[in-house]
Amino acid sequence: MQSRMPKNTNDFILKNRESPGEDVRRIINEQIDKALFHLDEGVDMNFDESVHEIRKCVKRVRAALRLIRDAAGRRHYRRENFYFRDINRNLSEIRSIAVIIETLNELRGERSTGDYSYLINHFSTLKEKIIYRLCAQENRLLLVHEMLHKGKERSGRIPAGKSADILLAGFVRIYRQCLKCMVAAREEPLTANLHEWRKKIKYMYYQLQILKPALPETFIAYESQLDKLSEYLGTDHDLAELEHSLAGNKPAPGNIRKTVSVKNKIAKSRKEMQKALFELADQVFDEKLETVISAITKG
């Protein structure tokens, strides 16, 4: 049975102020439907983009779940959060190898030097093997399809609460986690710390989109900044993934110099990106934002 794209694809926002918890459940179901659409209709047309879209839909579901965490209760929330996390884990290897190739192409730019061509060819061959193993032999797409359908059934049993205050508490919690992760990443800009911060920023960005009608207008300006910060952190993570893959790839003697050249470009790009993202973070997480968050907490 083919899935239909939800009629309103831009409804990632609260509409029912009288029953906000139920509205979050509506948002979760629409994101699951959208993921199923990309799985059923998109993989044959654009495999990489469809996998990426499926994973984004599931991340939005997990961001929404964090809004109703207090209503669901710790145990119920953790169970559902881990369930949707595992859906994306089934596709993470496919997405990672695609990102590695995309990052190499972006680093290469307009140049057609062999420094990048041989690596792109190497990872493209590896990508074909991964897709064959995961999709043809392990039926990961079928598994994800089944898990998404079951996830929709499960979402109807999640206690969602009836007060917008519960949702705002979930938003404030993610904000505090963002601050904590930012401090850790600034003190030690390790890949793991930056990646954890990136995840929290993404959750905060998605939650802000959902909660627009319930948040002060002050937050509207932060949406694009959080999106940009998430993009910067994502680029740094992609470079880190490529860097890690090159470290585990032993090049032939004739390609050692080429690999070193690419590694140097990655190191330079990451340094520039981290400088830019920390500067942007200082603009986003300022005293004004803290004041608005504090007002939400007191209100």
Secondary structure, 3 states (H helix, E strand, C coil): CCCCCCCCCCCCCCCCCCCHHHHHHHHHHHHHHHHHHHHHHHCCCCHHHHHHHHHHHHHHHHHHHHHCHHHHCHHHHHHHHHHHHHHHHHHHHHHHHHHHHHHHHHHHCCCCCHHHHHHHHHHHHHHHHHHHHHHHHCCHHHHHHHHHHHHHHHHCCCCCCCCHHHHHHHHHHHHHHHHHHHHHHHHCCCHHHHHHHHHHHHHHHHHHHHHHHHCCHHHHHHHHHHHHHHHHHHHHHHHHHHHHHHHCCCCCHHHHHHHHHHHHHHHHHHHHHHHHHHHHHHHHCCHHHHHHHHHHHHC
